[in-house]
Amino acid sequence: MNILVTGSNGQLGSEIKDIAIYYPNFKFFFMDLPELDICKSIQLEVFFNDKNINTVINCAAYTAVDQAEEDAEIAEQVNAKGVLNLVNALKKVDGKLIHISTDYVFDGTSFLPYQESDPVSPIGIYGKTKRAGELAVINSDIDSILIRTSWLYSAFGNNFVKTMLKLGYERDELGVIFDQVGTPTNAGDLAKTCLDILLGKNSANISMKGKIYHYSNEGVTSWYDFATAIMEFGSLDCKVRPIETKDYPTPAKRPHYSVLNKSKIKTDFNIEIPYWRDSLDKCIEKLKSK
């Protein structure tokens, strides 16, 4: 299996790179800008032919949620057009795709964990462009799995955990939003899940025809509680103070509730998902060892 991992310098791509050695049956091609641009269809097709690519894990995305409100055209190119280019390239080689999407396709007005079949209603440019990318996958006839995730963090790249650790060293007190609820996702856990799915480790009989799955770590928390746990595991004395969303205005509106129901992915692939605090602890220990 010749696997192209797009967006390989991002959080998820870096975590896949970190564990690739444990999957010797796969030949990986880790690509990111400027070497490979998924928005350039001809460049993609040339790369596919040259490397005999038959599988893609698409980690490439425009993820700057607030900046997307101003850069709507660029976000659309990456999150929608780029995905369509990957789909078209895979059609020509009868290939497989794992595409990563987001909880931002929901509006956050629910009070129950979102299931894959629930209606989508994105409330910002980021969510809308990611939904357009989802439709490019869903409406194709290639072998594909779409995985929605939430609150992604990693020992690599820029993310909430690393920002909180940095600020925790620099400040005595921080205000963090308490009225947005969801579940953090350790990108390392998601990376392993993606590769195990491709390996058919637990479920060789599951079809990959346009399936949608939800994946985050287990449990539910707020950004405030998440930040408090980061200070705890980071052994920092910084006090975290709860604030409301209205006290921290941002260009893009955030979903107030984005907990994902993971029953389907756990059942179909026979996986156990770690509790969010346990995965956070491991990530911070990994950062401490760097």
C-alpha positions as CSV (number, residue, x, y, z in Angstrom):
1,M,0.0,0.0,0.0
2,N,1.6,3.3,-1.2
3,I,0.1,5.9,1.2
4,L,0.3,9.7,0.5
5,V,-0.1,11.7,3.7
6,T,-1.0,15.2,2.8
7,G,-0.4,18.1,5.2
8,S,2.3,16.0,6.8
9,N,3.9,18.9,8.7
10,G,0.7,19.5,10.7
11,Q,-0.3,17.9,13.9
12,L,-1.9,14.7,12.6
13,G,0.5,14.3,9.8
14,S,3.4,14.6,12.2
15,E,1.9,12.0,14.5
16,I,1.5,9.6,11.6
17,K,5.1,10.2,10.7
18,D,6.1,9.5,14.3
19,I,4.5,6.0,14.3
20,A,5.0,5.0,10.7
21,I,7.9,2.7,11.6
22,Y,5.4,0.4,13.3
23,Y,3.6,-0.2,10.0
24,P,6.3,-1.8,7.8
25,N,3.7,-3.1,5.3
26,F,2.9,0.5,4.3
27,K,5.1,2.7,2.1
28,F,4.6,6.3,3.2
29,F,5.0,9.5,1.2
30,F,4.8,12.5,3.6
31,M,4.1,15.6,1.7
32,D,3.3,19.3,2.5
33,L,3.6,22.7,0.9
34,P,5.5,23.7,-1.1
35,E,6.5,20.3,-2.4
36,L,2.9,19.2,-3.1
37,D,-0.2,21.4,-3.4
38,I,-3.5,19.5,-3.4
39,C,-5.1,22.6,-5.0
40,K,-3.1,21.9,-8.2
41,S,-4.8,18.9,-9.9
42,I,-2.1,18.3,-12.5
43,Q,0.7,18.3,-9.9
44,L,-1.3,15.8,-7.9
45,E,-1.9,13.5,-10.9
46,V,1.8,13.6,-11.8
47,F,2.8,12.7,-8.3
48,F,0.3,9.9,-8.1
49,N,1.6,8.4,-11.3
50,D,5.3,8.8,-10.4
51,K,4.9,7.2,-6.9
52,N,2.1,4.7,-7.7
53,I,-0.1,6.2,-5.0
54,N,-3.1,4.1,-4.2
55,T,-4.1,5.5,-0.8
56,V,-4.4,8.9,0.8
57,I,-4.8,10.1,4.3
58,N,-5.8,13.7,3.8
59,C,-4.5,15.8,6.8
60,A,-4.2,19.0,4.7
61,A,-6.6,21.7,5.7
62,Y,-7.0,25.4,6.2
63,T,-7.6,25.4,9.9
64,A,-7.2,29.1,11.0
65,V,-10.9,29.4,12.0
66,D,-10.9,33.2,12.6
67,Q,-8.7,34.1,9.6
68,A,-10.9,32.0,7.4
69,E,-13.6,34.7,7.8
70,E,-11.4,37.0,5.8
71,D,-9.7,34.4,3.6
72,A,-12.8,32.6,2.5
73,E,-11.5,32.0,-1.0
74,I,-8.3,30.4,0.2
75,A,-10.1,28.2,2.7
76,E,-12.5,27.1,0.0
77,Q,-9.6,26.2,-2.3
78,V,-7.9,24.0,0.4
79,N,-10.8,22.5,2.3
80,A,-13.1,21.9,-0.7
81,K,-11.4,22.2,-4.1
82,G,-8.2,20.4,-2.9
83,V,-10.3,17.5,-1.5
84,L,-12.1,17.2,-4.9
85,N,-8.7,17.1,-6.6
86,L,-7.7,14.2,-4.4
87,V,-11.0,12.4,-5.1
88,N,-10.5,12.8,-8.8
89,A,-6.9,11.6,-8.7
90,L,-7.9,8.5,-6.6
91,K,-10.7,7.7,-9.1
92,K,-8.1,7.1,-11.8
93,V,-6.2,4.6,-9.7
94,D,-9.1,3.0,-7.9
95,G,-7.6,4.2,-4.7
96,K,-8.7,4.7,-1.0
97,L,-9.1,7.8,1.0
98,I,-9.3,8.6,4.7
99,H,-10.4,12.3,4.9
100,I,-10.2,14.2,8.2
101,S,-13.1,16.6,8.9
102,T,-14.3,18.6,11.9
103,D,-17.0,19.1,14.6
104,Y,-17.4,22.6,13.1
105,V,-19.9,21.1,10.5
106,F,-22.4,21.2,13.4
107,D,-23.8,24.5,14.8
108,G,-23.4,23.4,18.4
109,T,-27.0,23.8,19.5
110,S,-27.5,20.2,20.4
111,F,-27.5,18.9,24.0
112,L,-26.7,15.3,23.0
113,P,-23.5,14.0,21.5
114,Y,-23.6,14.4,17.7
115,Q,-24.1,11.2,15.7
116,E,-22.8,10.8,12.1
117,S,-26.4,10.9,10.8
118,D,-27.3,14.2,12.5
119,P,-28.1,17.2,10.3
120,V,-25.1,19.5,9.7
121,S,-25.3,23.2,9.9
122,P,-21.9,25.0,9.9
123,I,-21.9,28.5,11.3
124,G,-18.6,29.9,9.9
125,I,-16.5,29.9,6.8
126,Y,-14.2,27.2,8.2
127,G,-17.1,24.8,8.9
128,K,-18.8,25.6,5.6
129,T,-15.7,24.9,3.5
130,K,-15.0,21.7,5.5
131,R,-18.5,20.6,4.8
132,A,-18.0,21.2,1.1
133,G,-14.9,19.0,1.3
134,E,-17.0,16.3,3.0
135,L,-19.6,16.4,0.2
136,A,-16.8,16.0,-2.4
137,V,-15.9,12.7,-0.6
138,I,-19.5,11.6,0.1
139,N,-20.7,12.2,-3.5
140,S,-17.8,10.3,-5.0
141,D,-17.8,6.6,-5.7
142,I,-14.3,5.9,-4.4
143,D,-13.4,3.8,-1.3
144,S,-13.5,6.4,1.4
145,I,-13.8,7.0,5.1
146,L,-14.5,10.5,6.5
147,I,-13.5,11.0,10.1
148,R,-14.8,14.0,12.0
149,T,-12.7,15.0,15.0
150,S,-12.6,17.9,17.6
151,W,-10.2,20.0,19.6
152,L,-7.1,18.4,18.1
153,Y,-3.8,18.8,19.9
154,S,-0.4,17.2,19.6
155,A,3.2,17.4,20.8
156,F,3.8,18.8,17.2
157,G,2.7,22.0,15.7
158,N,0.7,24.9,17.3
159,N,-2.3,24.0,19.4
160,F,-4.3,24.9,22.6
161,V,-2.2,22.7,24.8
162,K,1.1,24.2,23.8
163,T,-0.3,27.7,24.0
164,M,-1.6,27.1,27.5
165,L,1.7,25.6,28.7
166,K,3.6,28.7,27.3
167,L,1.2,31.2,28.9
168,G,1.2,29.2,32.1
169,Y,5.0,29.7,32.4
170,E,4.7,33.4,31.6
171,R,1.6,34.4,33.6
172,D,0.1,34.0,37.1
173,E,-3.5,34.0,35.9
174,L,-5.5,33.2,32.7
175,G,-9.1,33.6,31.7
176,V,-10.4,30.7,29.6
177,I,-14.0,30.1,28.2
178,F,-16.1,27.7,30.3
179,D,-19.4,27.8,28.3
180,Q,-18.1,25.9,25.2
181,V,-18.2,22.2,25.7
182,G,-16.6,19.4,23.7
183,T,-13.8,16.8,23.8
184,P,-10.1,17.1,23.2
185,T,-8.5,14.7,20.8
186,N,-4.8,13.7,21.0
187,A,-3.6,13.6,17.4
188,G,-1.5,10.6,18.2
189,D,-4.5,8.5,19.2
190,L,-6.3,9.5,15.9
191,A,-3.1,8.7,13.9
192,K,-3.0,5.2,15.2
193,T,-6.7,4.7,14.5
194,C,-6.3,5.8,10.9
195,L,-3.4,3.4,10.3
196,D,-5.1,0.5,12.0
197,I,-8.2,1.1,9.9
198,L,-6.1,0.9,6.7
199,L,-4.4,-2.2,8.1
200,G,-7.7,-3.9,8.6
201,K,-6.4,-4.8,12.0
202,N,-9.7,-5.4,13.6
203,S,-12.3,-5.3,10.9
204,A,-11.2,-6.5,7.4
205,N,-14.9,-6.9,6.4
206,I,-15.9,-3.2,6.9
207,S,-16.7,-1.4,3.6
208,M,-15.0,1.9,2.9
209,K,-17.7,3.2,0.6
210,G,-18.4,6.8,1.8
211,K,-18.5,5.9,5.5
212,I,-18.7,8.8,8.0
213,Y,-17.2,8.3,11.5
214,H,-16.7,10.4,14.6
215,Y,-13.5,10.3,16.7
216,S,-12.3,12.2,19.7
217,N,-11.0,11.0,23.0
218,E,-13.6,9.8,25.6
219,G,-15.3,12.2,28.1
220,V,-16.6,15.7,28.0
221,T,-15.1,18.9,29.2
222,S,-15.0,22.7,28.7
223,W,-12.0,24.8,27.5
224,Y,-11.7,26.0,31.1
225,D,-11.5,22.5,32.5
226,F,-9.2,21.5,29.7
227,A,-6.8,24.4,30.5
228,T,-7.0,23.6,34.2
229,A,-5.9,20.0,33.5
230,I,-3.0,21.3,31.3
231,M,-1.7,23.4,34.2
232,E,-2.1,20.4,36.5
233,F,-0.2,17.9,34.3
234,G,2.3,20.6,33.4
235,S,3.0,21.3,37.1
236,L,2.3,25.0,36.6
237,D,1.0,27.4,39.3
238,C,-0.9,29.6,36.9
239,K,-4.5,30.1,38.0
240,V,-7.2,29.5,35.4
241,R,-10.2,31.8,35.7
242,P,-13.5,30.9,33.9
243,I,-15.0,33.4,31.5
244,E,-17.9,33.4,29.2
245,T,-17.8,33.4,25.4
246,K,-19.2,36.9,25.3
247,D,-16.2,38.1,27.3
248,Y,-13.8,36.8,24.6
249,P,-15.2,37.8,21.2
250,T,-13.7,36.3,18.0
251,P,-14.3,36.9,14.3
252,A,-15.7,33.4,13.9
253,K,-18.5,32.0,16.0
254,R,-17.7,28.7,17.8
255,P,-20.2,25.9,18.5
256,H,-21.1,25.9,22.2
257,Y,-21.6,22.1,22.2
258,S,-19.6,19.8,20.0
259,V,-19.4,16.5,21.7
260,L,-19.1,13.6,19.2
261,N,-20.7,10.2,19.6
262,K,-18.0,7.6,18.9
263,S,-20.2,4.5,19.2
264,K,-20.0,3.7,15.4
265,I,-16.2,3.8,15.0
266,K,-15.8,1.8,18.2
267,T,-18.2,-0.9,17.1
268,D,-17.1,-1.1,13.4
269,F,-13.4,-1.2,14.2
270,N,-13.4,-2.8,17.6
271,I,-11.2,0.0,19.1
272,E,-10.9,1.3,22.6
273,I,-10.6,5.1,22.8
274,P,-8.5,6.6,25.7
275,Y,-10.0,9.0,28.2
276,W,-9.1,12.6,27.3
277,R,-7.2,13.3,30.6
278,D,-5.0,10.2,30.2
279,S,-4.1,11.1,26.6
280,L,-3.4,14.7,27.7
281,D,-1.1,13.5,30.4
282,K,0.9,11.4,27.9
283,C,1.2,14.3,25.5
284,I,2.5,16.6,28.1
285,E,5.0,14.0,29.3
286,K,6.2,13.7,25.7
287,L,6.6,17.5,25.5
288,K,8.6,17.5,28.8
289,S,11.0,14.8,27.4
290,K,11.8,17.0,24.3
